[in-house]
């Protein structure tokens, strides 16, 4: 399951779906990784992506997507996580019930990784967080015992590079990181 932080303000949306900002490279990266075409999910020459095509693809490949933050304040009005104040993190108990076969969570940057690690009963020190392109066991413990399911217990957390253009890594290197990850988990 792909987990970012929180969408940008609605004025930056090019579609109603995850990673809605046309200037975020998420769907270009997916296009290059899976179809060798950065514009695979783009709608013609328009500055938007096709959410139905993305949904169909994600469902076909068995890739879920969910933000790590349910409610937040964007202090500066832009999409940067640097000034994102988390008000309410994701209700992971509820989400895991909806995707009971999930084995791998992958974050698309540092803030999403931090939010998920702070959901653990014993959050690790920041020095123990996985670096970009690294993984760790994610020993999540259910918060709501009456919903507890025992078949969701051995999760792995991977941290991938941010797909924001503000993140200082060339697109080719981001594509290579995502491609390697999807190969490793058997999706490519």
Steps between C-alpha positions, in 0.01 A plus 500: 500500500639835390480761774578868456410775742213728403377651173576859407235769521209446260612782268802282408290196404488381141279201590313348793737219591823438690787723394266743323758772426604487135844628597567211737682224313330197661298396194789578262718269711238225493464549124873462448537207741216289366454620140826679410289809430492800736173618341320165522244630752476851354185611320627606156671837517293610799664580832333213683512126542220248446384381844296210353802368312711531815233325714469215250877459487539507880220247547644272230848512659375467857639834615296694755545867577422690818622822661668472840320813615124530535493864608777760478578868486716625215672793666624659176227403252737301279540121474825486697503260794754721672221725625231234541352469847339161553172534688369145457709210365352219295279246681717207403273247674215599270719511188659159561153346534426628149821354352557185710755349260740792522853395593700804404450866577710742299531866574576771252720714718621577849189656654278204401761265648506703822119495530483121455784432742328714761199267481709216645462407866873568538599754233869478414737791544532712186854369460348152447256608225571335165691723263374553145494164312526301824248289688426375849255270675185685595362333819164674503275413794126541462357791695145370494493149649147412390608543135828315544581263217786261550579451132639855471808492715826493310524822305808650340547874459702632206595864462521620142599844372248778492345554159481874555702703256630691800678183619860532374530174304491464124189341352707215352631413846149508647380272221792261567418489873132426442581242232740318733241504779220363283732225372594411857137459609399308187281764335723544197 
